[in-house]
Amino acid sequence: MSDVTTTDLYEVTMALSYLHEDMSESATFSLFVRDLPAERGFLVSAGTERALEYLSAFRITSADVGDFASALHRPYADVAGLCGITFTGEVRAVPEGRVVFAGEPLLEVTAPLAQAQLVETFLLNQVSHQTAVASKAVRSVLAASGRPVVDFSLRRTHGTSAGMQAARTTALTGFAGTSNVAAAVRWGLPASGTMAHSYVEAFPDEEAAFRAFARAHPGPVTFLVDTYDAVRGVRTAARVLRDLRRGPGCAVRLDSGDLGALARRARAELDSAGLPEVRVVASGGLDEYGVDSLVRSGAPIDVYAVGTRVGTSADAPYLDSAYKLVEYDGRPVMKLSSAKVTSPGRKQVFRRPDGDDVIALSDEPGPAGAEPLLRTVMSDGLRLSPPDTLPEGQARLTTDLEDLPADTLRIRDPRPGRAVFSERLSELTSDLSRRLRSD
């Protein structure tokens, strides 16, 4: 099954109708998020690289047409006109790692109408999911206030593909490593992992488990200390580490209970054992809220491992994203449905050094000193530059975060950043709305 057929059926039915009606002029679709989720002051653009990879390889084969025909319960000949379609259009996109706000296009696709329609579902899927996870993950990094954060989400993400995306997008936002071996290898990320409670349970006691683990791993080790009693586990770990002279680089991990109180006990036990260099790692149901509370309480935790809640963006598991036609054959178009009104025309987003972002028409000059966020990344179906690297995205995000107000960065009750329409876009939207309503 190809990526081409990973789409909603109505994309195919519409494309067939467009071909039947000879509607092949250029169309522009804009992909944006209508509203920020609760407790989000901003979003982080992600998923663009996978979208461009998909568009670069997009080609409807005979096998794909056969699958479409089967889904439609129609003869192959009825849908044969789709065979051989490739993506030949232009894409303008906000690079990965940029901070974005509600209403701002993350990307715009301009291509012959059927092509631009057929790619809708896949683009929405990739950009929406990865942007949601990146926007959750960056909050954990902010909450940790400089302490390393590690991705432990793979086992509970919604499928292994989502787990791969989570590892990449958390790295984009500044995570220090991932438990996902495949992702670590693919993107050159530090792999991180310790042991499970089942490992400890397989041995007669904790000390036997810790010593066996250390024998198998001659470098720094991390012992999971709360299988039975966390404080006793820390003492046992300290004894083993001291006996083996393994302090530097080693750690104990707490995975349950009152992590703040246990971290304080663990730190005290390690220090009294002469192991001040052994770190305390915390995991177990954490996300930015838990990390924020622990950091604010002064808990002596050196590394935070976050999993389920971040990898699934548990408190905001989806974005109210849309991919809407804004221009066809040079004619601006818009939707007037209640609560889902769209704005017409190709866009540009300008970021001002001071003040709200400005969403403008693509041919407008920006405000003085403003930076355009959308850049042309594909033309005639071809990428215009090599794929972005994760360090490039990380650097963009670091810069954007430095420019955000403190109240927008807050973990709890943030003030959402926003964008306003330019005067020309406001006038076009108002004029077209009035004309459509009077027809």
WOTA-V528399 format. One record per backbone hydrogen bond with DSSP energy under -0.5 kcal/mol. NH is the residue of the N-H (numbers start at 1). CO is the residue of the C=O. E is the energy in kcal/mol with one decimal. If there is no record, write none. Layout:
NH;CO;E / NH;CO;E
This chain:
5;2;-0.6 / 6;3;-1.1 / 7;5;-2.1 / 11;8;-1.5 / 12;8;-0.8 / 12;9;-0.8 / 13;9;-2.1 / 14;10;-2.2 / 15;11;-2.1 / 16;12;-2.5 / 17;13;-1.7 / 18;14;-2.6 / 19;15;-2.4 / 20;16;-2.3 / 21;17;-2.4 / 22;19;-1.1 / 23;18;-3.0 / 24;22;-1.2 / 27;111;-2.8 / 28;327;-2.7 / 29;109;-2.7 / 30;324;-2.7 / 31;107;-2.9 / 32;30;-0.6 / 32;322;-2.1 / 33;104;-0.5 / 34;32;-0.5 / 34;320;-3.0 / 40;37;-1.3 / 43;100;-2.5 / 44;131;-0.6 / 45;43;-0.5 / 45;98;-2.9 / 51;47;-1.9 / 52;48;-2.6 / 53;49;-2.1 / 54;50;-2.1 / 55;51;-2.4 / 56;52;-2.4 / 57;53;-1.2 / 58;54;-0.6 / 58;55;-0.8 / 60;85;-2.5 / 61;59;-0.7 / 65;61;-2.2 / 66;62;-2.2 / 67;63;-1.9 / 68;64;-2.5 / 69;65;-2.8 / 70;66;-2.1 / 71;67;-2.4 / 72;68;-2.1 / 73;69;-0.9 / 73;70;-0.6 / 74;69;-2.3 / 78;75;-1.1 / 79;75;-0.6 / 79;76;-1.4 / 80;76;-0.6 / 80;77;-0.6 / 82;79;-2.0 / 83;80;-1.6 / 84;60;-3.4 / 85;82;-1.9 / 87;58;-1.1 / 88;86;-0.7 / 90;110;-3.3 / 91;378;-1.7 / 92;108;-2.5 / 93;375;-2.7 / 94;106;-3.1 / 95;93;-0.5 / 95;373;-0.6 / 97;45;-3.0 / 98;95;-1.6 / 100;43;-2.3 / 103;33;-3.4 / 104;101;-1.6 / 106;31;-3.1 / 107;31;-1.2 / 108;92;-3.0 / 109;29;-2.4 / 110;90;-2.8 / 111;27;-2.2 / 113;25;-2.0 / 115;112;-0.6 / 116;112;-2.2 / 117;113;-2.0 / 118;114;-2.4 / 119;115;-1.2 / 120;117;-1.5 / 123;119;-2.1 / 124;120;-2.6 / 125;121;-2.5 / 126;122;-2.4 / 127;123;-2.6 / 128;124;-2.3 / 129;125;-1.8 / 130;126;-2.0 / 131;127;-2.2 / 132;128;-2.2 / 133;129;-2.3 / 134;130;-2.5 / 135;131;-2.2 / 136;132;-1.3 / 137;133;-3.1 / 138;134;-2.3 / 139;136;-0.7 / 140;136;-0.9 / 140;137;-0.9 / 141;137;-1.6 / 142;138;-2.4 / 143;139;-2.5 / 144;140;-2.0 / 145;141;-0.6 / 145;142;-1.0 / 146;141;-0.7 / 147;144;-1.5 / 148;302;-0.7 / 150;304;-2.6 / 151;177;-2.5 / 152;150;-0.6 / 152;306;-3.2 / 156;153;-2.2 / 157;153;-0.8 / 157;154;-0.8 / 159;157;-2.3 / 163;159;-1.6 / 164;160;-2.2 / 165;161;-2.2 / 166;162;-2.5 / 167;163;-2.1 / 168;164;-2.1 / 169;165;-3.0 / 170;166;-2.5 / 171;167;-1.6 / 172;168;-2.1 / 173;169;-1.4 / 174;171;-1.4 / 175;170;-2.5 / 176;149;-3.2 / 177;149;-0.7 / 178;190;-2.2 / 179;151;-2.4 / 181;179;-0.8 / 184;180;-2.4 / 185;181;-2.4 / 186;182;-2.6 / 187;183;-2.5 / 188;184;-0.8 / 189;184;-1.5 / 192;178;-2.4 / 199;196;-0.7 / 200;196;-1.2 / 201;197;-2.5 / 202;198;-1.4 / 203;200;-1.4 / 209;205;-1.8 / 210;206;-3.0 / 211;207;-2.6 / 212;208;-2.2 / 213;209;-2.4 / 214;210;-2.4 / 215;211;-2.0 / 216;212;-1.6 / 217;213;-1.2 / 223;251;-2.2 / 225;223;-0.7 / 225;253;-1.9 / 233;229;-2.6 / 234;230;-2.4 / 235;231;-2.1 / 236;232;-2.3 / 237;233;-2.7 / 238;234;-2.9 / 239;235;-2.2 / 240;236;-2.3 / 241;237;-2.8 / 242;238;-2.5 / 243;239;-2.4 / 244;240;-2.2 / 245;241;-0.5 / 245;242;-0.7 / 246;241;-2.5 / 250;247;-2.1 / 251;221;-2.0 / 252;279;-2.3 / 253;223;-2.8 / 254;281;-3.0 / 259;257;-1.4 / 262;258;-2.9 / 263;259;-2.2 / 264;260;-1.7 / 265;261;-2.0 / 266;262;-2.9 / 267;263;-2.8 / 268;264;-2.1 / 269;265;-2.5 / 270;266;-2.6 / 271;267;-2.5 / 272;268;-2.3 / 273;269;-1.3 / 274;271;-1.6 / 275;270;-2.8 / 278;275;-1.3 / 279;250;-2.3 / 281;252;-3.0 / 281;279;-0.5 / 282;303;-2.5 / 283;254;-2.3 / 291;287;-2.7 / 292;288;-2.6 / 293;289;-2.1 / 294;290;-2.2 / 295;291;-2.8 / 296;292;-2.6 / 297;293;-1.6 / 298;295;-1.3 / 299;294;-2.0 / 301;299;-2.4 / 302;280;-2.4 / 303;280;-1.5 / 304;148;-2.6 / 305;282;-2.9 / 306;150;-2.5 / 306;304;-0.6 / 307;286;-0.6 / 310;307;-0.7 / 311;307;-3.1 / 312;308;-1.8 / 313;310;-1.1 / 314;309;-2.7 / 316;313;-1.5 / 317;314;-0.5 / 320;35;-0.6 / 321;319;-2.4 / 322;32;-2.7 / 324;30;-2.5 / 326;28;-3.0 / 327;28;-1.3 / 328;331;-2.4 / 329;26;-3.0 / 331;328;-2.1 / 332;330;-0.6 / 333;326;-2.0 / 340;337;-2.1 / 342;335;-1.8 / 345;326;-2.8 / 348;360;-2.3 / 350;358;-3.1 / 351;371;-2.9 / 352;350;-0.6 / 357;418;-1.6 / 358;350;-2.6 / 359;420;-3.0 / 360;348;-3.3 / 360;358;-0.6 / 362;346;-2.1 / 364;361;-2.1 / 370;367;-2.3 / 371;351;-2.6 / 373;349;-2.9 / 375;93;-2.2 / 377;91;-2.8 / 377;375;-0.5 / 378;91;-1.6 / 379;382;-2.4 / 381;89;-2.9 / 382;379;-1.9 / 384;377;-2.2 / 393;389;-1.8 / 394;390;-2.9 / 395;391;-2.2 / 396;392;-1.9 / 397;393;-2.3 / 398;394;-2.5 / 399;395;-2.0 / 400;396;-2.5 / 401;397;-2.8 / 402;398;-1.7 / 403;399;-0.9 / 403;400;-0.6 / 404;400;-0.6 / 404;401;-1.1 / 408;405;-1.0 / 409;405;-1.3 / 410;406;-0.7 / 415;407;-2.4 / 416;414;-0.7 / 417;41;-2.8 / 420;357;-2.7 / 422;359;-2.3 / 426;422;-2.4 / 427;423;-2.3 / 428;424;-2.5 / 429;425;-2.6 / 430;426;-2.4 / 431;427;-2.8 / 432;428;-2.7 / 433;429;-2.2 / 434;430;-2.3 / 435;431;-2.3 / 436;432;-2.8 / 437;433;-2.3 / 438;434;-1.3 / 439;435;-0.9
